[in-house]
Amino acid sequence: MAVTGDFTYMDDIVKGCLGELDTAKKSTGSGGKKKGLAQLRVFSLVNTSPVPVSNLVNILEKLLKVKAKRLVMKLPRNGDVQFTHANISLAQKELGYKPTTDL
């Protein structure tokens, strides 16, 4: 199995961050005085279409007109995983987040 991950276009990430700012509640303090617990929200802002890393390298080779120097290693190595696929349902629900650009 090839190493696969969710590659995300930067504009999609920016849209998600702006959505978070637009929906965040007011600060819990001012003037350095804390009035309550900070509002913490964590969202996964990625594209949900996993792509093999080899596909990404092939695309870059074609666009850059340069042959990549590939060093293929067996996994696991240094904490790498073979497959990632994020759950963005909270970002969709809370922010209206929807990535629009695929690899």
KOLTORTI-70355 format. One line per field, with one value per atom (N, C-alpha, C): residue in three letters; atom name; x, y, z. Coordinates in nm, 4 decimals. Each point is the difference from the previous one (the first is absolute). Layout:
N
martor c(ALA/...)
vexlum c(CA/...)
c1 c(X/...)
c2 c(Y/...)
c3 c(Z/...)
//
This chain:
103
martor c(MET/MET/MET/ALA/ALA/ALA/VAL/VAL/VAL/THR/THR/THR/GLY/GLY/GLY/ASP/ASP/ASP/PHE/PHE/PHE/THR/THR/THR/TYR/TYR/TYR/MET/MET/MET/ASP/ASP/ASP/ASP/ASP/ASP/ILE/ILE/ILE/VAL/VAL/VAL/LYS/LYS/LYS/GLY/GLY/GLY/CYS/CYS/CYS/LEU/LEU/LEU/GLY/GLY/GLY/GLU/GLU/GLU/LEU/LEU/LEU/ASP/ASP/ASP/THR/THR/THR/ALA/ALA/ALA/LYS/LYS/LYS/LYS/LYS/LYS/SER/SER/SER/THR/THR/THR/GLY/GLY/GLY/SER/SER/SER/GLY/GLY/GLY/GLY/GLY/GLY/LYS/LYS/LYS/LYS/LYS/LYS/LYS/LYS/LYS/GLY/GLY/GLY/LEU/LEU/LEU/ALA/ALA/ALA/GLN/GLN/GLN/LEU/LEU/LEU/ARG/ARG/ARG/VAL/VAL/VAL/PHE/PHE/PHE/SER/SER/SER/LEU/LEU/LEU/VAL/VAL/VAL/ASN/ASN/ASN/THR/THR/THR/SER/SER/SER/PRO/PRO/PRO/VAL/VAL/VAL/PRO/PRO/PRO/VAL/VAL/VAL/SER/SER/SER/ASN/ASN/ASN/LEU/LEU/LEU/VAL/VAL/VAL/ASN/ASN/ASN/ILE/ILE/ILE/LEU/LEU/LEU/GLU/GLU/GLU/LYS/LYS/LYS/LEU/LEU/LEU/LEU/LEU/LEU/LYS/LYS/LYS/VAL/VAL/VAL/LYS/LYS/LYS/ALA/ALA/ALA/LYS/LYS/LYS/ARG/ARG/ARG/LEU/LEU/LEU/VAL/VAL/VAL/MET/MET/MET/LYS/LYS/LYS/LEU/LEU/LEU/PRO/PRO/PRO/ARG/ARG/ARG/ASN/ASN/ASN/GLY/GLY/GLY/ASP/ASP/ASP/VAL/VAL/VAL/GLN/GLN/GLN/PHE/PHE/PHE/THR/THR/THR/HIS/HIS/HIS/ALA/ALA/ALA/ASN/ASN/ASN/ILE/ILE/ILE/SER/SER/SER/LEU/LEU/LEU/ALA/ALA/ALA/GLN/GLN/GLN/LYS/LYS/LYS/GLU/GLU/GLU/LEU/LEU/LEU/GLY/GLY/GLY/TYR/TYR/TYR/LYS/LYS/LYS/PRO/PRO/PRO/THR/THR/THR/THR/THR/THR/ASP/ASP/ASP/LEU/LEU/LEU)
vexlum c(N/CA/C/N/CA/C/N/CA/C/N/CA/C/N/CA/C/N/CA/C/N/CA/C/N/CA/C/N/CA/C/N/CA/C/N/CA/C/N/CA/C/N/CA/C/N/CA/C/N/CA/C/N/CA/C/N/CA/C/N/CA/C/N/CA/C/N/CA/C/N/CA/C/N/CA/C/N/CA/C/N/CA/C/N/CA/C/N/CA/C/N/CA/C/N/CA/C/N/CA/C/N/CA/C/N/CA/C/N/CA/C/N/CA/C/N/CA/C/N/CA/C/N/CA/C/N/CA/C/N/CA/C/N/CA/C/N/CA/C/N/CA/C/N/CA/C/N/CA/C/N/CA/C/N/CA/C/N/CA/C/N/CA/C/N/CA/C/N/CA/C/N/CA/C/N/CA/C/N/CA/C/N/CA/C/N/CA/C/N/CA/C/N/CA/C/N/CA/C/N/CA/C/N/CA/C/N/CA/C/N/CA/C/N/CA/C/N/CA/C/N/CA/C/N/CA/C/N/CA/C/N/CA/C/N/CA/C/N/CA/C/N/CA/C/N/CA/C/N/CA/C/N/CA/C/N/CA/C/N/CA/C/N/CA/C/N/CA/C/N/CA/C/N/CA/C/N/CA/C/N/CA/C/N/CA/C/N/CA/C/N/CA/C/N/CA/C/N/CA/C/N/CA/C/N/CA/C/N/CA/C/N/CA/C/N/CA/C/N/CA/C/N/CA/C/N/CA/C/N/CA/C/N/CA/C/N/CA/C/N/CA/C/N/CA/C/N/CA/C/N/CA/C/N/CA/C/N/CA/C)
c1 c(0.0841/-0.0841/0.0883/-0.0349/0.0754/-0.0391/0.0922/-0.0298/-0.1014/-0.1076/-0.1113/-0.0416/-0.0360/-0.0424/-0.0957/-0.0518/-0.0920/0.0816/0.0180/0.0719/-0.1025/0.0258/-0.1002/0.0546/-0.0791/0.0351/-0.0047/0.0988/0.0135/-0.1221/-0.0598/-0.1191/-0.1133/-0.0119/-0.1029/0.0273/0.1263/0.0366/-0.0320/0.0345/-0.0275/-0.1500/-0.0819/-0.1457/-0.0488/0.0564/-0.0370/0.0398/0.1198/0.0459/-0.0869/-0.0358/-0.0876/-0.1384/-0.0473/-0.1276/0.0044/0.1131/0.0156/-0.0033/0.0704/-0.0005/-0.1397/-0.0712/-0.1344/-0.1011/0.0243/-0.0968/0.0456/0.1207/0.0519/-0.0780/-0.0134/-0.0646/0.0974/-0.0509/0.0852/0.1065/0.1078/0.1095/-0.0500/0.0664/-0.0406/0.0643/0.0750/0.0632/0.0489/0.0418/0.0572/0.0971/0.0921/0.0961/0.0851/0.0177/0.0823/-0.0702/-0.1294/-0.0739/-0.0903/0.0206/-0.0767/-0.1357/-0.1068/-0.1341/-0.0620/0.0634/-0.0544/0.0908/-0.0419/0.0786/0.0041/0.1125/0.0134/-0.0850/-0.0531/-0.0774/0.0970/-0.0002/0.0887/-0.0826/0.0334/-0.0647/0.1084/-0.0028/0.0983/-0.0736/0.0430/-0.0620/0.1051/-0.0395/0.0852/-0.0348/0.0940/-0.0214/0.0870/-0.0498/0.0738/-0.0962/0.0575/-0.0784/-0.0237/-0.1151/-0.0305/0.0072/0.0985/0.0222/0.1435/0.0249/0.1369/0.0610/0.1277/0.0731/0.1353/0.0424/0.1337/0.1088/0.1014/0.1103/0.0664/0.0047/0.0606/-0.0744/-0.1330/-0.0761/0.0419/0.0187/0.0450/0.1368/0.0910/0.1344/-0.0092/-0.0842/-0.0169/-0.0503/-0.0954/-0.0538/0.1088/0.0759/0.1077/0.1066/0.0346/0.0986/-0.0477/-0.1256/-0.0553/-0.0020/-0.0482/-0.0115/0.1356/0.0935/0.1321/0.0995/-0.0402/0.0869/0.1356/-0.0065/0.1187/-0.0322/0.0928/-0.0172/0.0373/-0.0890/0.0244/0.1016/0.0783/0.0895/-0.0785/-0.0461/-0.0875/0.0806/-0.0291/0.0579/-0.1178/-0.0333/-0.1157/0.0455/-0.0672/0.0357/-0.1191/0.0272/-0.1072/-0.0530/-0.1292/-0.0635/-0.0280/-0.0191/0.0009/0.1417/0.0158/0.1298/-0.0253/0.0597/-0.0100/-0.1441/-0.0889/-0.1369/-0.0892/0.0524/-0.0833/-0.1053/-0.1110/-0.1064/-0.0260/-0.0561/-0.0222/-0.1210/-0.0983/-0.1236/-0.0592/-0.0360/-0.0727/-0.1248/-0.1047/-0.1250/-0.0744/-0.0108/-0.0545/-0.1523/-0.0542/-0.1429/-0.0233/-0.0683/-0.0224/-0.1452/-0.0740/-0.1428/-0.0258/0.0828/-0.0194/0.0215/0.1044/0.0259/-0.1127/-0.0531/-0.1124/-0.1215/-0.0288/-0.1177/0.0144/0.1127/0.0184/0.0404/0.0776/0.0561/-0.0542/-0.0716/-0.0408/0.1193/0.1040/0.1250/-0.0200/0.0473/-0.0062/0.1190/0.1015/0.1129/-0.0473/0.0511/-0.0480/0.1059/0.1256/0.1071/0.0669/-0.0026/0.0681/0.1418/0.0755/0.1387/0.0069)
c2 c(-0.1188/0.1188/0.1247/0.0969/0.1243/0.0937/0.0886/0.1006/0.0973/0.0236/0.0799/0.1034/0.1187/0.1037/0.0994/0.0887/0.1061/0.1256/0.0333/0.1214/0.1104/0.1175/0.1060/0.1287/0.0614/0.1265/0.1118/0.0857/0.1024/0.0917/0.0370/0.0861/-0.0660/-0.1332/-0.0702/0.0116/-0.0088/0.0147/0.1417/0.0994/0.1396/0.0211/-0.0538/0.0126/-0.0607/-0.1152/-0.0628/0.0848/0.0579/0.0863/0.1243/0.0590/0.1173/-0.0370/-0.1183/-0.0482/-0.0161/-0.0455/-0.0158/0.1365/0.0960/0.1350/0.0608/-0.0224/0.0570/-0.0599/-0.1218/-0.0673/-0.0070/0.0498/-0.0059/0.0942/-0.0412/0.0861/0.1082/0.1001/0.1087/-0.0523/0.0746/-0.0339/-0.0077/-0.0792/-0.0161/0.1023/0.0933/0.1006/0.1178/0.1041/0.1161/0.0686/0.0734/0.0715/-0.0918/-0.1237/-0.0948/-0.0644/0.0266/-0.0582/-0.1115/-0.1171/-0.1162/-0.0017/-0.0186/-0.0018/-0.1390/-0.0932/-0.1347/-0.0889/-0.1223/-0.0933/0.0443/-0.0171/0.0355/-0.0938/0.0546/-0.0802/-0.0762/-0.1300/-0.0828/-0.0852/0.0052/-0.0842/-0.0511/-0.1270/-0.0603/-0.0579/0.0401/-0.0475/-0.0641/-0.1024/-0.0607/0.0669/0.0761/0.0719/-0.0613/-0.1046/-0.0681/-0.0380/-0.0445/-0.0565/-0.1455/-0.0503/-0.1377/-0.0982/0.0193/-0.0908/-0.0507/-0.1067/-0.0502/-0.0355/0.0362/-0.0217/-0.0629/-0.1017/-0.0560/0.1054/0.0001/0.0952/-0.0144/-0.1209/-0.0212/0.0796/0.0140/0.0822/0.1459/0.0484/0.1378/0.0202/-0.0926/0.0101/-0.0014/-0.0861/-0.0059/0.1335/0.0609/0.1291/0.1072/0.0027/0.0984/-0.0193/-0.1245/-0.0274/0.0564/-0.0235/0.0457/0.1528/0.0649/0.1458/0.0705/-0.0569/0.0622/-0.0444/-0.1031/-0.0570/-0.0432/-0.0634/-0.0498/-0.1390/-0.0921/-0.1356/-0.0018/-0.0499/-0.0054/-0.1083/0.0241/-0.1017/-0.0712/-0.1197/-0.0726/-0.0948/0.0052/-0.0924/-0.0656/-0.1193/-0.0698/-0.0817/0.0211/-0.0679/-0.0769/-0.1057/-0.0776/0.0757/-0.0115/0.0616/-0.1064/0.0308/0.1362/0.0492/0.1291/0.0643/0.1395/0.0310/0.1334/0.0470/-0.0908/0.0388/0.0157/-0.0211/0.0101/-0.1095/0.0286/-0.0982/-0.0169/-0.1145/-0.0262/0.0740/0.0276/0.0567/0.0976/0.1185/0.0937/0.0453/0.0207/0.0491/0.0709/0.1311/0.0829/0.0029/0.0279/0.0203/0.1493/0.0615/0.1449/0.0346/-0.0958/0.0224/0.1170/0.0184/0.1117/0.1339/0.0085/0.1236/0.0273/-0.1037/0.0179/0.0538/-0.0589/0.0380/0.1403/0.0272/0.1253/0.1187/-0.0277/0.1072/0.0060/-0.1039/-0.0103/-0.0305/-0.0619/-0.0274/-0.1060/0.0309/-0.0972/0.0248/-0.0876/0.0186/-0.0130/0.0868/0.0028/-0.0376/-0.0095/-0.0270/-0.1327/-0.0933/-0.1268/0.0066/-0.1045/-0.0027/0.0101)
c3 c(0.0000/0.0000/0.0000/-0.0831/-0.0095/0.1141/0.0378/0.1011/-0.0612/0.0734/-0.0505/0.1034/-0.0465/0.0935/-0.0620/0.0847/-0.0415/-0.0302/-0.1257/-0.0384/-0.0221/0.0566/0.0012/-0.0598/-0.0855/-0.0638/0.1042/0.0004/0.1034/0.0085/-0.1130/0.0037/0.0784/-0.0081/0.0767/0.1501/0.0389/0.1411/0.0473/-0.0815/0.0357/0.0181/-0.0910/0.0122/0.1317/0.0376/0.1267/0.1192/-0.0043/0.1107/0.0115/-0.1130/0.0031/0.0519/-0.0362/0.0515/0.1506/0.0513/0.1447/0.0680/-0.0566/0.0570/-0.0032/-0.1092/-0.0152/0.0974/0.0463/0.0874/0.1451/0.0292/0.1373/0.0914/0.1251/0.0989/0.0437/0.0694/0.0469/0.0954/0.0111/0.0901/0.1443/0.0797/0.1401/0.0919/-0.0544/0.0853/-0.0803/0.0694/-0.0675/0.0948/-0.0542/0.0822/0.0854/-0.0448/0.0740/0.1175/0.0197/0.1112/-0.0512/0.0519/-0.0420/0.0718/-0.0773/0.0571/0.0000/-0.0667/-0.0065/-0.0824/-0.0185/-0.0796/-0.1456/-0.0636/-0.1409/-0.0852/-0.1074/-0.0932/-0.0887/0.0099/-0.0815/-0.0946/-0.1276/-0.0993/-0.0937/-0.0284/-0.0885/-0.1199/-0.1191/-0.1228/-0.0898/-0.0700/-0.1011/-0.1322/-0.0550/-0.1253/-0.1084/-0.0602/-0.1060/-0.1118/-0.1094/-0.1084/0.0365/-0.0241/0.0411/-0.1164/-0.0853/-0.1125/0.0061/0.0766/0.0129/-0.1361/-0.0161/-0.1248/0.0335/-0.0758/0.0231/-0.0228/0.0855/-0.0127/-0.1374/-0.0517/-0.1325/-0.1075/0.0129/-0.0950/0.0089/0.1215/0.0204/-0.0656/0.0212/-0.0586/-0.1525/-0.0553/-0.1462/-0.0558/0.0685/-0.0431/0.0048/0.1095/0.0123/-0.1073/-0.0287/-0.1055/-0.1336/-0.0294/-0.1272/-0.0077/0.1058/-0.0003/0.0029/0.0756/0.0143/-0.1070/-0.0756/-0.1043/0.0573/0.1178/0.0696/0.0519/-0.0167/0.0511/0.1485/0.0833/0.1440/0.0335/0.1032/0.0538/0.1090/-0.0287/0.0924/0.0874/0.1282/0.0958/0.0719/-0.0420/0.0556/0.1202/0.1135/0.1238/0.0525/0.0741/0.0618/0.1215/0.0225/0.1159/0.1048/0.1259/0.0539/0.0210/-0.0129/0.0192/0.0560/0.1116/0.0606/0.0209/0.0344/0.0284/-0.1213/-0.1198/-0.1198/-0.0009/-0.0627/-0.0169/-0.1490/-0.0369/-0.1416/-0.0557/0.0831/-0.0512/0.1016/-0.0445/0.0851/-0.0744/0.0753/-0.0573/0.1110/-0.0107/0.1077/-0.0005/0.1167/0.0176/0.0156/-0.0967/0.0044/0.0344/0.0527/0.0249/0.0965/0.1019/0.0927/-0.0716/-0.0818/-0.0750/-0.0995/-0.0605/-0.0920/0.0745/0.1146/0.0786/0.0595/0.0645/0.0731/-0.0880/-0.1073/-0.0806/-0.1414/-0.0399/-0.1399/-0.0897/0.0589/-0.0727/-0.1073/-0.1191/-0.1094/-0.0916/0.0039/-0.0902/-0.1442/-0.0884/-0.1384/-0.1032/0.0414/-0.0963/0.0330/-0.0947/0.0230/-0.0567/0.0253/-0.0461/-0.1502)
//
